């Protein structure tokens, strides 16, 4: 998903590809309690959105309000210009300009990850000439911020969905997480629930051991040095390294940090090497595939690969019981991601207000207010005062609440009738005349019944904390069909249908989740594949004859690993990254577990007999020699030198998942993330093509470097 705040400033992190706005702060300038805050504002009334103060540009002008994501306009109302008395309630002006956008998008794979939500922008000073039913793109200008109860330069901004889409967004009905995390949608940080009684060991156990066993390099079984005394949550964050942070539950039910393990620098760029080293620790039996190990290290479980019963995810973790190695795939441990909105990440869901009024009567929220006050009991005024508590305000930034919309004109007496009664929230009840004036004001702002198409029922609205909703979904890099067509506008509909889901899977698996990484990944692959047009290297005539050039004795120096007649055509470039050569195919087949590393020697090509010359190798004399065709000699060489035997290389292009996965594999095995983080297109192109250019001018014409750079920058513009 591609999403951004309603105000976009050149000074904001959203414009800087080196900053991840999902993790770094970006100003939404939400107003405080009693002044338009979410989810309760003046006098503990439910408030479905937040009032935002508009930033200003370098000339002091208010920034325009912009669409947060692609969508469809479902309601638009131009701002009143006739000074309607209903908009001057209590003697102060409130602008009524309003735009509502319906967003249909995806956060993962399958129908349950297709979600719909609505963004509401109201109190606009002016509204762009928009039309209901028309499409709108992210960052399109909607209007200018207006006046909210006499305060200029503000808007009310709201995110809302119905119960059905709430379930899709969470992957469950609202409440605590289930016994396992969802697998159709995964993004952001990885979380582990660790039960009480989990063992910690002083030395790293062998990955085949589910308990301590014999440590690596040890001879005797280990004894646990301690156990977790209470349930813990461990957050695994990949952000130019891997950091493990431990949380524990507090008395009020919230979770707080209790320990942190120093980050492993550049760990995400070395996940392949780390996975390969773990695989090499298995001296007996069939080890789990490197790809399966990679997924466990990345996600805490296998998502695309089949899990191996003899692999355990050991990590050194700091806990209240001390530091030790803990099995994060052990008994009772469950893995989740930010896509699960887990409670230990701060998320809470409130739907226990049984009244139909707009006055908050949620037992959960009232208990939070009581706890925040530090008193045994408090009155209404005390609860209003407790809203200023810093810890409570932080907690409210991640609470999602179900209550009726304030924008419906059909249920005003039910929502606001209590204002005419004696109540501790009121200094005195409203008279009939005063209530009539209030009703007129609410009617003047209402619009819910006029929203086009399907929408949440007025009494079935889940209201999201606006800032945190945007920040959270910025972590989701699963691109819908519409978003993907912006990345690759020339891709055919059939190619998008075949490859988009697997490209999304590769993006998440291989940590290609920042603007720079995505821009370089898509920009380079755009040229390599012609925007998904070519998933196998182009040739004229017979492929075996055309690719004979890839079999030359240049392979003796470790070029592609091709040694037999027809290897060039057999191991031609295939896949999103154009995997080429017997050597590279063997690496990928080993990675996927399709080929055992023990079945071949790693440098089978370093023997001149494949090409029939006598060493030493002289490029001018030997590099263009083709492989020998004497069947008996070739058979003997295969027997003694043991090259990798791959009978089905076509799977790299025929299988849609493998076709894309090879590109992610190439990035992982060559540690390209750090190069992308530096925005270094020259070095990245060298790594991808094997060139040795120092400047853009050094590349040969067939490198198409200008196109690679142009495509990278174009995609950067789409994603920024």
N, C-alpha and C positions, 0 to 999 in steps of 0.2 A: 504494500500500500504506500502511496505517496501522499503525505499530509504535511501541512505547515500551519503556523499561527495565523489568525485573521489580520494581524498587522505585521508587515514584513519590512524591516529596516535594513539598509545596507550595513549598518553597524551591528546587526544581530548575527548570532552564530549560524543561522540558517543559510547565510550567504557565503560562509567560509567552509569549503569542503574539508578542511583539516579539523574542524570541530564537529563533534557528534552532538546535535542539539537534543537528542533523546536522553543524553546523560549530563550534558553541560547545561547550565541554567540559560533560559532565554526569557526575556521580560514579557509577560502577559499583563502585568500591571493590574492585577485584580484588586478591587476595592475591599476594604476590611469589614469586619462584623458590624452590622447595623447600618451599613452603607452600600448594600448590594452584594454581599458575599454569598457564596454557595456553601451548604444547601439551605441554611436558614439565615434570614437577614433581620430586618426591623422587627423587633418584638417577638422573635421566635416564629415568624411566619415562614412557611416553606418557600424556598426561592429556587426555581429550577435551573438557573444559570448564574452567571457572575457579571457584575458591572465592571467593564474594563476602561481604564484611562488610555486614551489614544496617545502613542508616542508622536514626536514631532521630528521633522527632517532638519537638515542643517540650517534652513532658512526660518525655522520656527513654525512651519506649517504643519497642521495635523495630517498624519498619514491616512490614506484611504483604507477603508475596510475591504478585505479581500476574501474570496472563497477559500476555505481551508483544504478542499479536495475537489476532484472532479465530481460532478453531479448534475441533477436536473432541478431547475427552478420550479417549485411547486406553489409558491405564493410570493407576490410582490405588491407592495403598497407604497405609493409615492408619499412623500412627506407633506403634511398639511401646510398650506401656505395662507390660509384664511383666518388663522388665529382662533381656531375652534375653542370655545370656552371650556369644553370637557378636557382639553389638553392643558389647561391652566389650573389644574386642581390645587387647592390650598394656596392659590396665588402665585404658583411657580410653573413655568413651562416644562413640558415633556414632549419631545418629538416622537412622532408615530411612524416614521419611515421604517419599513420592514422588508426583509428578504428571508425566505425559508428555502433551504436546499435539501433535496433528498439525495443521499449518497448510497449507491449500490456497489459494493466492492467485495474483495476476497481477502481473508487473512491466512488462508491455507488451502489444502487440497480437499475437494469434494463439496457436496451440497451443504453440509453442516458448517462449512467455513465461508459460505456466501452470506454476507450480512448487509443489512440496511439500517442506516441511522439518519437522523435529520440534524442539520445545523441551523440555528435561528440567530438572526442579526436584527435587532430592533433598536429603536430610538436613533435612527439615522437622520442626520440633518438634511441630506439629499440622497436620492437613489438613482443609480444609473438606469438608462432606458432598457430594462430587462423585461422579459416576457415569460409568464408561467408556461411550462412545458418545454422550454428551450434548455439545451445543454449549457453547462458552464464549466470552465476549466479551473483547476487550482490556481490561485493567485489572481484570477480575474477580478477586476475592480467592481465592487457592489455599491459603494456609496461613501459618504463621509460621516464620521461620528457626529452625534448631535448633543442635545441637551437632555439630561435625566434629572428631573425635579430641581431645575434651576442650575445644575452643574454642567457646564459645557465640556465638549471633547470626550464624551463617553458613549458607550453602547452597552446594551445587555446582550450577552453572548451565551448560547445554550446548546448543549448536545443532548439529544433524547432518542430513545428507541422503545419499541414495545417488548412485551415479555418473550415472544418467540425469538426475536433477534437478540435479546439479552442472553438467552440460553445458548445461542450460536456463538456470540462473542466470548462467552465464558467456557463453552464446551460442556456445560452442566447447568442445572438449575441454580439460581443464586444461593450462595451459602459456602461453607468450607469446601476445600478441594476433596475430590474423591480418593479412592485407594490407589489410583495411578494417574499420571498426567496424560493429556491428550497427545495424540501423534499426528493428527491431521493438520494441526497448526502448531508450529514451534518458532519462537523468536525471542530475542533479548537474552536475559540471563537464564542460566540453568539453576534449578533449585533441588535440593535433596532433603527429604524428611528423614531424619535419623531417630529411631526410637530409643527410649531409655534402655540401658544394658548393652549397648553396642561396644565391642572391644576396641581398645587402642593398643598398638604395638610400637615398640621403640625402633624397630628396623623394618624396612620394606619387605613384606612377604612376597613370595613368588606369585605371579598373576594367576597361576592355576589353583592356588590355595584360597578357599573361601574363609578359612580362619587363619590364625597366625602361621601355623606350619613352620617349616624351616625357612628362615630369612634368606634372601639372596646372598650367596657366599657363605652361609652358615652351615652348621652340621647338626645342631640339635633343635628340636621344636621350640618356638618362642612361647613365652607366657605373657598374657596381656598385662600391660603396665597399669591400666586403669579402664574404667567403663564410663559411659555417659550416664549421669545420674538422672537426667530428665530428657524428654524429647528435645531435639535440636533441629534447626534448619540451617543448611549450608548453601550459601550462594556461590556459584562458580561463574565468574565474569571474565569473558575474553575481551580485552580492550588493549591491544598492543602488548599483550601479556595475559597471564591467567592469575586471578586473585580469588582466593577462597575466604569468605567471610561467614562467621558463625553467628546465628541468632538463637535467642531463647525467649520463651513466653514469660511475660510479666504478670503480676497479680491482676491487672485490669484486662487481661486478655490480648493485649498488643504484644508485638515481638520487637525486641531491641538487640542491637549488636552486642555480643559479649566477647568476641575474639576475632582476630584477622590474621591470616597467614601471609607473609611477604609475597609479593607477586613474582611469578616466574617470568622473567623478561622475555619478550618476543615468543612466548610459548605457542601462540596461535600460528605463527609462521613456521614453527618446527613440529607441528602436530604429526606430519607424515614421518619425520625422522624418529620421533618419540614412539609412534605406533610400530614402526619397523623394529626398533630396538626391543620393544616388549615382545614382539613376535619371535625374535631371535632367542629369547630366554626359554623357549620350549624346545628341549632337547629330545623329547620322546613324544610319539604320537603325532597327530595332525594339529598344528597350531590353528587358532582362529585366524581368519583372513586379516590382513593389515587394514583393509577397509572397515571391517567390523570393529576392530580395536579403535580405529580412528573415530568411528561414530560414538562409541562408548565414551571416549575421552572428550568428544565434542558435545554430545547430548546427554551423557549419563546413561544411555541405553542405545540399542540398535533401532534405527528407524527405517532405513532402506535396505539394510543387510540382515541376514539371519543371525540371531544371537547365538553365541557359543557358550555352552554350559561350563566350559573349563577356563573361562576368562573372568577375572574379578577386577573391579575398578578400585585400586588402592591409591589413596591420596594422603599426604601428610597434612593434618588439620589441627589448628589450635582450638581447644574447647575449654570450658570452665574446669574440666578434670585434668587439663594439661595438654601438651602436644603429643601427637602420635599418629601412626598410620591406621586409617580406618577404611573398611570396605564399603564403598559407596554403592555397591551392588549387592550388599549382604542382606541377610534375612530381615525383613521388616522395613528396609530402606526403599523409598520410592522417589522417582525422578520426575521433575516437572520443568516447565519453563515459564517465562513471563506471560506466555499465551494462556496460562491457566489462571491468571490473576490470583495467585495464592495469598492467603491471609498473612503469612510471614513476610511477604513483600509489602504489606501495609494495606491491602485491599479489604474492604468491608462492604456488606450489602444489607440495606435496611428496607424492610417492607412490613413493619409491624405497627404502623399507625392505622388503627382500625376506624378512626373517625373519617369523615368526608370533608372536613373543613380544611382551610389553608393553614391553620395553626398547628405547628408541629406537636404531635402527641405521641411520638415514638418512644416506647419504654427504653429501647437501646440508647437512643440519643440523649434522652433525659438522664439515664444513668451515667453516660459519659460526662454530661455537664455537672452532675453531682460529684463524680470522682474528681473532676478538674477543680471544683471549688474547694475541696479539702474539708468540707463540712459534712456533718451527719445528715442534715436535711437543709434544703434551701427553698425559698419561694421563687416566684416567676422572675422577679427582679434579679435575684441571685443567679438564676440560670442565664439571663441575658448578660450579666457581668462575667460569667464563667466563659463566655465565648471569646474573651480576650486572652485566655490561657494559651500560651505558646504551644505546648504539647498537644492540646486539643485541636488547635487550628491546624497543626501539621496532620493530625489524624483525619481531619475533615477533608483534606486535599485528596484523599483516596477512598472516599465513601461514595457509593452509588445508591441512590434512594428512589423508591417507587412511591409516587404521590401524583395527584391530579395536576394537570397543566393549569397555569394561571392565565392562559390565553384563550380559554373557552368562554363564550358569552351565554352558554346554555344552562349553567349550574351555579349562577352567582349567589343565589340565596343559600344554597347548600354550602358553598365554600365560605361565604363571608357573613352569613346570618348571625353568627356569634358576636359580631361587632355591635349588634343592637341589644346585647344582654349584658348583665353584670358579669365581669370577668376580671381576674387579678391582673391580666395583661393590659387592661384599659383603665385610664383614670376615670372615665365615665363612658357609658354606652353612647353610640351614635343615635341621634334623633332620626325620625323617619325622613325628614328633609335632608339631613346630612348624609344619610345612607343613600338617598336618591342621587345626590351629587356624586357620591363615591361610585355608585353603579354606573352612572353616565361616563365617568372617567375610565372605568374598567372596560365598558363597552367600546369606548373610542379606541382602545389599544388592542382589543381582542381580535383574533383572526382564525382560530383553530378550525372552525367549521368551514372556512373558505380555502383551506389547504387542499390542493388537487390530489386525486388518487388515494390509494391506500395510505393510511397513517395510523399511528397509535391512537386507540380510543382515549378520550379526554381523561378517563380515570385509570388508564393503563400505561402510564408514562414512566419509564426508567430514566432518571436524570443523572448524567455523568459529570464529574468535576471537570470543567472545560480544559484547564491547563494540563492536568495530569492525563486526560484522555488523549490529547494531541501528543504530549511527550511520550506516552506509552506506545501509541501506534506508530510513532516515528521509528520504533525499533523493528517493526514488522516490514520486512523487505520481500514480501510475497506480492508479485505484480499481477493485477487483474488483466484481462484481455485488453481492455481499453488503455491501461497504463503501459502495457507491453508494446502496443502498437505505436506509442509515442517514442519508445526506446528504439524500436526497429520498424519505422513506418513503411519500409519497402518489403517487409516480410509478407509472404502470401498467407491467406487465411488458413490454408491446409498446414503450412509449416508451423504457424503459431499454435494451431490445434495439436499438432504432434509433439512439439518440443517445449512449449511454455511451462507446463507443470514441472518437467524435469529440470529446466533451467532454474526455476524457483527453488527446487530442492537443492541444487548445486550451490546456489547463492548462499543458502543458510548453512549447509554442511561445511563449506570451505571458508567460512567467515568473510565472505565478500559483502559485508553489510554496512559499509560506509560509502559516502558519495564518491570519494576518490577511487576506492577499490572497484566499485560497480562501474564507474565511468571507464576505467582502463580495461576491465574485463570485457564489457560489452563493446567498447571501442575497438579493441584489438580483434575480438571475435567477429565483429561486423565485417572487417576486411577479410579475415580468414575464411568466413563462411558465406560472404555475400548476403549478410542478414538472413541467415538460415537457408539460403538457396542451395549451397553446395556442402553436403556432408560427406563427400568423398572427393578426392583430388581429381581435377578435370584431366582428360586425356583424349587423344585422337587415335582411332583405329583400335588395335589390340593392346589392352593395358599392359600385358607382360612385355611386349616389345617397347611400348612407349616409356615404361619405367625401368628399362634395362639400365639406364644411367645410375640408378640407385644401388646397383649391384657391383659397381666397379671396385677395384682394389683399394680405393680410398677408404673403404670400410676396415681395412687392415689397421688403420690408425684410430679405430673406434668411432667411425662416423655414424652409421645406422645399425650395424650388426648384421647386415645382409651378406650372406656368404654363398648361397646356392643360386643356380640358374632359376629365374622366375621369382626370386625373393622380392625384387623391386615391385612387381605388380601385385604379388601376394600381400605384401606389407606396405602398400601404397598409403598415402595420407587419407585418413578417415576420421570422422567425428567433428565436433564443434571446433576443436583445436587442430584438426588434421594430424592425428597421431601417425607417425611415420617410422618405418624400420622395424626389423625383427627384434632388435634390442629394446626399443621403446614399447613394443607390443608385449614383450615378455615381462617388463616391469609392471605394466598395467594388469596383465593376466595374473601375476603373482599377487598384486595388490588386492584383486577381487577374490582370490582364493581359487581361481580356475586352473592354476598351474603351480606346482610345488617348486620352491626354489632349489630343493635338493635334486630335482630331476635334470638339471643342466649346470654346466659350468658358466661362470659369469662373463668370461672373456674368451668365448669360443672363436671369435673372429681374428685373434692375434696369431694366426698361423698362415704363412704365405702359400701353403699348398692349396688353399681354397681357390687361389687364382693362378697357381702353377708357376710362381716365380721363386727365385732363391734370394733370401735376405742378404744384405740389408735393403730396406725399402727406400727407393728413390722416387719422389713424386713425379718427376718428369718422365721417368721410364715406366712406372708401374701404376700410377693412380687410375688410369683408364682401362686397365686390364679387366676383362669380364670373368666370371667364375668358370671353372673347368666343368666339362659335361661328361667326364668319364664316370659311368655309374658305379663301377666297382670302387674306384678311389673315393668318390663322394660318400659311398656307404661306409667305407672304412673311417673316413674323417668324422662322420656323424657318430660312429660307434666310439671313437677314441676321444674326440673333442667335445661331444655331448652339447650341441647347441640346443636352445629352447625349441621344443616341438609344439607348434600351434597349428591345429588343423582347421580352426574356424575363425580366422581373422575378420571375416565379414560381420561378426557380431558387433564390432565397434561402430559400424554405421547402421546395421539392420535393427539393433535393439535401441529403442529411443532413449532409455535411461543411460545405457553405456555410452551412447553417442555424445551425450552432454557431459556425463560424469568424467570422461577422459579429459575434458578441459579443466575441470576443477582439480583433478588428479595432477595435471601438468603444473598448475599453479602451486599446489601443495608440495610436490616433490622438488620443485625449484625455488621454493621460499620466495614467492613473488609479492606477497602482501606488503612487506616493508618497502619495496621499490615503488609500489603504487601509492603507499602512504607519503612518499617523498614527491609524488607527482612527476616521476622521472620517466617520461615516455621513451627516451632514447635507450636507456639501460633496459627497460622492459622489452622493447622491440628486439634488442640484441639477444636477450634471454630466449625470447620466443622463436626467433628465426635463426639464431646462431651467427649473427653478424658481429662485427667488432667496431661499430661506428662510435666516434667521439662526438660528432655533431650531426645535425640533421642532414647536412650536405654530404656526409660520408656514406650514406646508405645507397645501395644500388637501386636502380629504377624499379626492379621487380619487388623491392621491399614495400613499396607503396606507403612510405612513411608519412608523407603529407596527408594521405587519406586516413591513416591510423590516428594521427594527431587530431585531425578535423573531426573524426567520429567520436573520439574520446571527449573532446570539448563539447560537442553537440549533446552527447548523453549527459555530460556534467550539467549542462543547462536544463535538461529535462528533470534531473533529480534534485537540483539545488533549490 
